[in-house]
Amino acid sequence: MTVGELEIPVQTGKVQPAQLTEIGHVLLGQVTGRQTAEEITVFDSTGIALQDLAVTKQVLDTATERKIGQIVEL
């Protein structure tokens, strides 16, 4: 099952599941990354909640330091 940025392109047939791989496989040289400037690489980090939390904290800290933004209740 594909989720995130690639969910709709896979469902509509614009991207084939065989075209997808894990970024770690590319980094380890197990799969060849893009070969030309025309090819596109999409890094879909869906599911990495820790990364979301780290970015959120950085944004909150920066906004607090600069005294910008506002707090809203959800």
Biopython code that builds the backbone (N, CA, C, O; Angstrom):
import numpy as np
from Bio.PDB.StructureBuilder import StructureBuilder

atoms = [
    (1, "MET", "N", (0.837, -1.180, 0.000)),
    (1, "MET", "CA", (0.000, 0.000, 0.000)),
    (1, "MET", "C", (0.887, 1.250, 0.000)),
    (1, "MET", "O", (1.824, 1.352, 0.793)),
    (2, "THR", "N", (0.594, 2.179, -0.873)),
    (2, "THR", "CA", (1.349, 3.418, -0.967)),
    (2, "THR", "C", (0.543, 4.544, -0.337)),
    (2, "THR", "O", (-0.658, 4.667, -0.580)),
    (3, "VAL", "N", (1.208, 5.372, 0.478)),
    (3, "VAL", "CA", (0.540, 6.516, 1.104)),
    (3, "VAL", "C", (1.385, 7.759, 0.886)),
    (3, "VAL", "O", (2.515, 7.677, 0.403)),
    (4, "GLY", "N", (0.834, 8.904, 1.244)),
    (4, "GLY", "CA", (1.593, 10.144, 1.138)),
    (4, "GLY", "C", (1.568, 10.702, -0.268)),
    (4, "GLY", "O", (0.589, 10.546, -0.997)),
    (5, "GLU", "N", (2.661, 11.357, -0.641)),
    (5, "GLU", "CA", (2.753, 12.052, -1.916)),
    (5, "GLU", "C", (2.563, 11.127, -3.113)),
    (5, "GLU", "O", (2.145, 11.587, -4.175)),
    (6, "LEU", "N", (2.854, 9.858, -2.972)),
    (6, "LEU", "CA", (2.795, 8.937, -4.106)),
    (6, "LEU", "C", (1.495, 8.153, -4.206)),
    (6, "LEU", "O", (1.295, 7.421, -5.176)),
    (7, "GLU", "N", (0.612, 8.288, -3.231)),
    (7, "GLU", "CA", (-0.619, 7.493, -3.214)),
    (7, "GLU", "C", (-1.463, 7.703, -4.473)),
    (7, "GLU", "O", (-1.827, 6.736, -5.143)),
    (8, "ILE", "N", (-1.772, 8.948, -4.794)),
    (8, "ILE", "CA", (-2.631, 9.221, -5.955)),
    (8, "ILE", "C", (-1.936, 8.879, -7.267)),
    (8, "ILE", "O", (-2.558, 8.255, -8.126)),
    (9, "PRO", "N", (-0.670, 9.260, -7.463)),
    (9, "PRO", "CA", (-0.024, 8.858, -8.725)),
    (9, "PRO", "C", (-0.002, 7.341, -8.946)),
    (9, "PRO", "O", (-0.133, 6.892, -10.085)),
    (10, "VAL", "N", (0.160, 6.550, -7.895)),
    (10, "VAL", "CA", (0.137, 5.093, -8.039)),
    (10, "VAL", "C", (-1.281, 4.627, -8.352)),
    (10, "VAL", "O", (-1.481, 3.791, -9.233)),
    (11, "GLN", "N", (-2.267, 5.165, -7.632)),
    (11, "GLN", "CA", (-3.666, 4.762, -7.852)),
    (11, "GLN", "C", (-4.139, 5.087, -9.266)),
    (11, "GLN", "O", (-4.922, 4.335, -9.846)),
    (12, "THR", "N", (-3.668, 6.198, -9.822)),
    (12, "THR", "CA", (-4.104, 6.611, -11.161)),
    (12, "THR", "C", (-3.239, 6.021, -12.273)),
    (12, "THR", "O", (-3.515, 6.233, -13.454)),
    (13, "GLY", "N", (-2.204, 5.287, -11.903)),
    (13, "GLY", "CA", (-1.366, 4.637, -12.899)),
    (13, "GLY", "C", (-0.271, 5.511, -13.487)),
    (13, "GLY", "O", (0.430, 5.085, -14.405)),
    (14, "LYS", "N", (-0.113, 6.727, -12.975)),
    (14, "LYS", "CA", (0.944, 7.612, -13.483)),
    (14, "LYS", "C", (2.329, 7.158, -13.010)),
    (14, "LYS", "O", (3.335, 7.429, -13.666)),
    (15, "VAL", "N", (2.369, 6.471, -11.877)),
    (15, "VAL", "CA", (3.606, 5.897, -11.343)),
    (15, "VAL", "C", (3.346, 4.416, -11.074)),
    (15, "VAL", "O", (2.338, 4.053, -10.468)),
    (16, "GLN", "N", (4.255, 3.579, -11.526)),
    (16, "GLN", "CA", (4.122, 2.145, -11.317)),
    (16, "GLN", "C", (4.865, 1.743, -10.037)),
    (16, "GLN", "O", (5.952, 2.257, -9.774)),
    (17, "PRO", "N", (4.298, 0.834, -9.241)),
    (17, "PRO", "CA", (4.981, 0.401, -8.020)),
    (17, "PRO", "C", (6.410, -0.085, -8.277)),
    (17, "PRO", "O", (7.271, 0.052, -7.407)),
    (18, "ALA", "N", (6.671, -0.644, -9.449)),
    (18, "ALA", "CA", (8.020, -1.123, -9.777)),
    (18, "ALA", "C", (9.020, 0.028, -9.883)),
    (18, "ALA", "O", (10.228, -0.202, -9.823)),
    (19, "GLN", "N", (8.535, 1.261, -10.038)),
    (19, "GLN", "CA", (9.419, 2.422, -10.131)),
    (19, "GLN", "C", (9.854, 2.914, -8.748)),
    (19, "GLN", "O", (10.739, 3.764, -8.648)),
    (20, "LEU", "N", (9.254, 2.398, -7.701)),
    (20, "LEU", "CA", (9.501, 2.884, -6.344)),
    (20, "LEU", "C", (10.527, 2.023, -5.626)),
    (20, "LEU", "O", (10.621, 0.818, -5.857)),
    (21, "THR", "N", (11.294, 2.662, -4.753)),
    (21, "THR", "CA", (12.249, 1.942, -3.924)),
    (21, "THR", "C", (12.446, 2.715, -2.627)),
    (21, "THR", "O", (11.999, 3.856, -2.504)),
    (22, "GLU", "N", (13.092, 2.116, -1.697)),
    (22, "GLU", "CA", (13.417, 2.781, -0.434)),
    (22, "GLU", "C", (14.657, 3.652, -0.637)),
    (22, "GLU", "O", (15.585, 3.264, -1.346)),
    (23, "ILE", "N", (14.667, 4.823, -0.017)),
    (23, "ILE", "CA", (15.812, 5.736, -0.159)),
    (23, "ILE", "C", (17.099, 5.081, 0.354)),
    (23, "ILE", "O", (18.183, 5.340, -0.169)),
    (24, "GLY", "N", (16.975, 4.244, 1.364)),
    (24, "GLY", "CA", (18.144, 3.546, 1.899)),
    (24, "GLY", "C", (18.819, 2.658, 0.869)),
    (24, "GLY", "O", (20.042, 2.521, 0.871)),
    (25, "HIS", "N", (18.022, 2.050, -0.019)),
    (25, "HIS", "CA", (18.598, 1.202, -1.070)),
    (25, "HIS", "C", (19.441, 2.026, -2.035)),
    (25, "HIS", "O", (20.477, 1.567, -2.517)),
    (26, "VAL", "N", (18.986, 3.254, -2.316)),
    (26, "VAL", "CA", (19.759, 4.140, -3.193)),
    (26, "VAL", "C", (21.036, 4.577, -2.486)),
    (26, "VAL", "O", (22.117, 4.556, -3.075)),
    (27, "LEU", "N", (20.906, 4.974, -1.216)),
    (27, "LEU", "CA", (22.068, 5.441, -0.467)),
    (27, "LEU", "C", (23.127, 4.362, -0.305)),
    (27, "LEU", "O", (24.322, 4.658, -0.274)),
    (28, "LEU", "N", (22.690, 3.114, -0.202)),
    (28, "LEU", "CA", (23.631, 2.006, -0.053)),
    (28, "LEU", "C", (24.167, 1.495, -1.389)),
    (28, "LEU", "O", (25.001, 0.590, -1.420)),
    (29, "GLY", "N", (23.690, 2.073, -2.493)),
    (29, "GLY", "CA", (24.141, 1.645, -3.808)),
    (29, "GLY", "C", (23.502, 0.354, -4.270)),
    (29, "GLY", "O", (23.951, -0.230, -5.256)),
    (30, "GLN", "N", (22.463, -0.112, -3.585)),
    (30, "GLN", "CA", (21.788, -1.345, -3.968)),
    (30, "GLN", "C", (20.854, -1.121, -5.157)),
    (30, "GLN", "O", (20.544, -2.051, -5.902)),
    (31, "VAL", "N", (20.415, 0.117, -5.322)),
    (31, "VAL", "CA", (19.550, 0.501, -6.432)),
    (31, "VAL", "C", (20.135, 1.780, -7.019)),
    (31, "VAL", "O", (20.565, 2.666, -6.282)),
    (32, "THR", "N", (20.150, 1.873, -8.329)),
    (32, "THR", "CA", (20.675, 3.069, -8.986)),
    (32, "THR", "C", (19.670, 4.199, -8.859)),
    (32, "THR", "O", (18.480, 4.011, -9.109)),
    (33, "GLY", "N", (20.145, 5.365, -8.473)),
    (33, "GLY", "CA", (19.295, 6.539, -8.412)),
    (33, "GLY", "C", (19.102, 7.105, -9.803)),
    (33, "GLY", "O", (19.350, 6.428, -10.801)),
    (34, "ARG", "N", (18.664, 8.335, -9.863)),
    (34, "ARG", "CA", (18.399, 8.933, -11.172)),
    (34, "ARG", "C", (19.673, 9.038, -11.992)),
    (34, "ARG", "O", (20.767, 9.218, -11.457)),
    (35, "GLN", "N", (19.511, 8.924, -13.280)),
    (35, "GLN", "CA", (20.637, 8.902, -14.211)),
    (35, "GLN", "C", (20.806, 10.217, -14.969)),
    (35, "GLN", "O", (21.902, 10.524, -15.438)),
    (36, "THR", "N", (19.729, 10.996, -15.092)),
    (36, "THR", "CA", (19.782, 12.247, -15.850)),
    (36, "THR", "C", (19.078, 13.349, -15.063)),
    (36, "THR", "O", (18.344, 13.072, -14.114)),
    (37, "ALA", "N", (19.305, 14.588, -15.459)),
    (37, "ALA", "CA", (18.653, 15.727, -14.817)),
    (37, "ALA", "C", (17.146, 15.736, -15.068)),
    (37, "ALA", "O", (16.398, 16.365, -14.319)),
    (38, "GLU", "N", (16.697, 15.047, -16.110)),
    (38, "GLU", "CA", (15.267, 14.998, -16.419)),
    (38, "GLU", "C", (14.510, 14.049, -15.490)),
    (38, "GLU", "O", (13.304, 14.202, -15.299)),
    (39, "GLU", "N", (15.201, 13.083, -14.920)),
    (39, "GLU", "CA", (14.544, 12.150, -14.002)),
    (39, "GLU", "C", (14.253, 12.858, -12.689)),
    (39, "GLU", "O", (14.956, 13.792, -12.302)),
    (40, "ILE", "N", (13.220, 12.407, -12.017)),
    (40, "ILE", "CA", (12.774, 13.049, -10.783)),
    (40, "ILE", "C", (12.886, 12.064, -9.620)),
    (40, "ILE", "O", (12.530, 10.892, -9.746)),
    (41, "THR", "N", (13.385, 12.557, -8.491)),
    (41, "THR", "CA", (13.423, 11.772, -7.260)),
    (41, "THR", "C", (12.454, 12.397, -6.276)),
    (41, "THR", "O", (12.505, 13.602, -6.031)),
    (42, "VAL", "N", (11.571, 11.585, -5.710)),
    (42, "VAL", "CA", (10.640, 12.047, -4.686)),
    (42, "VAL", "C", (10.960, 11.290, -3.405)),
    (42, "VAL", "O", (10.925, 10.060, -3.374)),
    (43, "PHE", "N", (11.273, 12.034, -2.352)),
    (43, "PHE", "CA", (11.485, 11.403, -1.053)),
    (43, "PHE", "C", (10.219, 11.584, -0.249)),
    (43, "PHE", "O", (9.898, 12.698, 0.166)),
    (44, "ASP", "N", (9.505, 10.512, -0.026)),
    (44, "ASP", "CA", (8.247, 10.536, 0.721)),
    (44, "ASP", "C", (8.528, 10.041, 2.126)),
    (44, "ASP", "O", (8.737, 8.847, 2.342)),
    (45, "SER", "N", (8.531, 10.958, 3.079)),
    (45, "SER", "CA", (8.874, 10.587, 4.452)),
    (45, "SER", "C", (7.643, 10.263, 5.294)),
    (45, "SER", "O", (7.697, 10.323, 6.523)),
    (46, "THR", "N", (6.540, 9.922, 4.641)),
    (46, "THR", "CA", (5.319, 9.572, 5.358)),
    (46, "THR", "C", (5.612, 8.478, 6.383)),
    (46, "THR", "O", (6.246, 7.468, 6.078)),
    (47, "GLY", "N", (5.141, 8.704, 7.585)),
    (47, "GLY", "CA", (5.292, 7.691, 8.610)),
    (47, "GLY", "C", (6.456, 7.922, 9.559)),
    (47, "GLY", "O", (6.648, 7.143, 10.492)),
    (48, "ILE", "N", (7.235, 8.970, 9.346)),
    (48, "ILE", "CA", (8.356, 9.248, 10.232)),
    (48, "ILE", "C", (7.918, 10.346, 11.213)),
    (48, "ILE", "O", (8.288, 11.510, 11.063)),
    (49, "ALA", "N", (7.126, 9.954, 12.214)),
    (49, "ALA", "CA", (6.552, 10.913, 13.159)),
    (49, "ALA", "C", (7.629, 11.660, 13.937)),
    (49, "ALA", "O", (7.450, 12.833, 14.266)),
    (50, "LEU", "N", (8.725, 11.011, 14.228)),
    (50, "LEU", "CA", (9.799, 11.666, 14.971)),
    (50, "LEU", "C", (10.316, 12.880, 14.207)),
    (50, "LEU", "O", (10.597, 13.917, 14.808)),
    (51, "GLN", "N", (10.439, 12.759, 12.914)),
    (51, "GLN", "CA", (10.883, 13.884, 12.093)),
    (51, "GLN", "C", (9.858, 15.024, 12.160)),
    (51, "GLN", "O", (10.239, 16.189, 12.273)),
    (52, "ASP", "N", (8.575, 14.699, 12.092)),
    (52, "ASP", "CA", (7.525, 15.714, 12.199)),
    (52, "ASP", "C", (7.616, 16.453, 13.529)),
    (52, "ASP", "O", (7.491, 17.676, 13.573)),
    (53, "LEU", "N", (7.832, 15.717, 14.601)),
    (53, "LEU", "CA", (7.925, 16.327, 15.928)),
    (53, "LEU", "C", (9.166, 17.223, 16.045)),
    (53, "LEU", "O", (9.100, 18.299, 16.639)),
    (54, "ALA", "N", (10.276, 16.785, 15.490)),
    (54, "ALA", "CA", (11.509, 17.575, 15.558)),
    (54, "ALA", "C", (11.355, 18.890, 14.796)),
    (54, "ALA", "O", (11.788, 19.940, 15.271)),
    (55, "VAL", "N", (10.745, 18.832, 13.627)),
    (55, "VAL", "CA", (10.531, 20.056, 12.840)),
    (55, "VAL", "C", (9.551, 20.971, 13.549)),
    (55, "VAL", "O", (9.751, 22.185, 13.589)),
    (56, "THR", "N", (8.499, 20.403, 14.105)),
    (56, "THR", "CA", (7.505, 21.202, 14.829)),
    (56, "THR", "C", (8.146, 21.934, 16.002)),
    (56, "THR", "O", (7.865, 23.112, 16.223)),
    (57, "LYS", "N", (8.997, 21.255, 16.748)),
    (57, "LYS", "CA", (9.666, 21.901, 17.879)),
    (57, "LYS", "C", (10.558, 23.035, 17.405)),
    (57, "LYS", "O", (10.596, 24.099, 18.024)),
    (58, "GLN", "N", (11.272, 22.816, 16.318)),
    (58, "GLN", "CA", (12.147, 23.866, 15.783)),
    (58, "GLN", "C", (11.338, 25.085, 15.357)),
    (58, "GLN", "O", (11.738, 26.218, 15.621)),
    (59, "VAL", "N", (10.208, 24.862, 14.702)),
    (59, "VAL", "CA", (9.348, 25.966, 14.268)),
    (59, "VAL", "C", (8.804, 26.712, 15.484)),
    (59, "VAL", "O", (8.815, 27.942, 15.511)),
    (60, "LEU", "N", (8.331, 25.981, 16.484)),
    (60, "LEU", "CA", (7.801, 26.615, 17.696)),
    (60, "LEU", "C", (8.881, 27.416, 18.417)),
    (60, "LEU", "O", (8.643, 28.552, 18.827)),
    (61, "ASP", "N", (10.057, 26.835, 18.570)),
    (61, "ASP", "CA", (11.159, 27.535, 19.246)),
    (61, "ASP", "C", (11.540, 28.816, 18.504)),
    (61, "ASP", "O", (11.764, 29.855, 19.126)),
    (62, "THR", "N", (11.613, 28.739, 17.188)),
    (62, "THR", "CA", (11.983, 29.911, 16.385)),
    (62, "THR", "C", (10.906, 30.987, 16.484)),
    (62, "THR", "O", (11.223, 32.166, 16.640)),
    (63, "ALA", "N", (9.639, 30.592, 16.395)),
    (63, "ALA", "CA", (8.544, 31.561, 16.499)),
    (63, "ALA", "C", (8.524, 32.215, 17.876)),
    (63, "ALA", "O", (8.304, 33.421, 17.989)),
    (64, "THR", "N", (8.749, 31.432, 18.912)),
    (64, "THR", "CA", (8.769, 31.977, 20.274)),
    (64, "THR", "C", (9.923, 32.960, 20.430)),
    (64, "THR", "O", (9.751, 34.045, 20.986)),
    (65, "GLU", "N", (11.086, 32.582, 19.944)),
    (65, "GLU", "CA", (12.277, 33.442, 20.031)),
    (65, "GLU", "C", (12.063, 34.769, 19.295)),
    (65, "GLU", "O", (12.489, 35.824, 19.766)),
    (66, "ARG", "N", (11.404, 34.704, 18.149)),
    (66, "ARG", "CA", (11.191, 35.917, 17.343)),
    (66, "ARG", "C", (9.898, 36.651, 17.709)),
    (66, "ARG", "O", (9.585, 37.702, 17.151)),
    (67, "LYS", "N", (9.151, 36.071, 18.664)),
    (67, "LYS", "CA", (7.880, 36.646, 19.089)),
    (67, "LYS", "C", (6.926, 36.864, 17.915)),
    (67, "LYS", "O", (6.352, 37.940, 17.745)),
    (68, "ILE", "N", (6.776, 35.813, 17.112)),
    (68, "ILE", "CA", (5.862, 35.855, 15.979)),
    (68, "ILE", "C", (4.884, 34.689, 16.069)),
    (68, "ILE", "O", (5.114, 33.726, 16.801)),
    (69, "GLY", "N", (3.802, 34.788, 15.323)),
    (69, "GLY", "CA", (2.818, 33.729, 15.313)),
    (69, "GLY", "C", (1.806, 33.897, 16.430)),
    (69, "GLY", "O", (1.850, 34.861, 17.194)),
    (70, "GLN", "N", (0.901, 32.947, 16.508)),
    (70, "GLN", "CA", (-0.101, 32.981, 17.583)),
    (70, "GLN", "C", (-0.490, 31.565, 17.947)),
    (70, "GLN", "O", (-0.408, 30.651, 17.126)),
    (71, "ILE", "N", (-0.913, 31.396, 19.177)),
    (71, "ILE", "CA", (-1.354, 30.095, 19.667)),
    (71, "ILE", "C", (-2.857, 30.018, 19.483)),
    (71, "ILE", "O", (-3.576, 30.951, 19.843)),
    (72, "VAL", "N", (-3.336, 28.924, 18.931)),
    (72, "VAL", "CA", (-4.773, 28.721, 18.759)),
    (72, "VAL", "C", (-5.178, 27.409, 19.407)),
    (72, "VAL", "O", (-4.419, 26.440, 19.397)),
    (73, "GLU", "N", (-6.356, 27.384, 19.958)),
    (73, "GLU", "CA", (-6.875, 26.132, 20.547)),
    (73, "GLU", "C", (-7.600, 25.350, 19.488)),
    (73, "GLU", "O", (-8.385, 25.904, 18.719)),
    (74, "LEU", "N", (-7.340, 24.070, 19.446)),
    (74, "LEU", "CA", (-8.031, 23.190, 18.476)),
    (74, "LEU", "C", (-9.068, 22.366, 19.183)),
    (74, "LEU", "O", (-9.757, 21.566, 18.550)),
]
sb = StructureBuilder()
sb.init_structure("model")
sb.init_model(0)
sb.init_chain("A")
sb.init_seg("    ")
for serial, (resi, resn, name, xyz) in enumerate(atoms, 1):
    if name == "N":
        sb.init_residue(resn, " ", resi, " ")
    sb.init_atom(name, np.array(xyz, "f"), 0.0, 1.0, " ", f" {name:<3s}", serial, name[0])
structure = sb.get_structure()
